[in-house]
């Protein structure tokens, strides 16, 4: 006969990682409740390699320790409640297959991250294209002729505004504007001001949706 109930072992490991319930374990690991029930009933051998990997990560175990903890034990033997050096090692073939699956998943994740980074860079470069192409020439012209008004360079900054808009980033205030002081979105550069008092915007701030990125920097008026 074999000891099939692995619920005590699983609950012990869940306590170690502060996982309060089987539902929480399912959410953290991305493994279905049905698969967790199979694990509790001692049917670890029926789980897919990807499922074993996800559960071992959620429980902060190595794959070898995970399999050793939930493997079948004959009656009369001690069933471990946590991984130990004396844990029965899983078959080398299973470990090799799990390692292969882990490497495959890691390679897939790395590839996805690489593709996302390339997509992000490409979209950003497309928005900034005119700035990247024209700013060096404008900078050179300004160095050759210091009398060139700086206002002529302002159109080149438009792509930056477009990029911020593309990312959903909004400015807080407008340089030179007089506004009512609000500590939640303004930072005093000098002096003192009470909420509601008039201040002048020296540097704009930014927010992205509900998240504050930078407070606008302001100075008291008068």
PyMOL commands that set and color helices and strands:
alter all, ss='L'
color gray80, all
select helices_A, chain A and resi 7-16+22-29+33-40+44-46+49-58+63-70+92-127+129-144+150-166
alter helices_A, ss='H'
color red, helices_A
select strands_A, chain A and resi 169-172+178-180+186-190+198-203+205-208+211-214+216-220
alter strands_A, ss='S'
color yellow, strands_A
deselect
rebuild
show_as cartoon
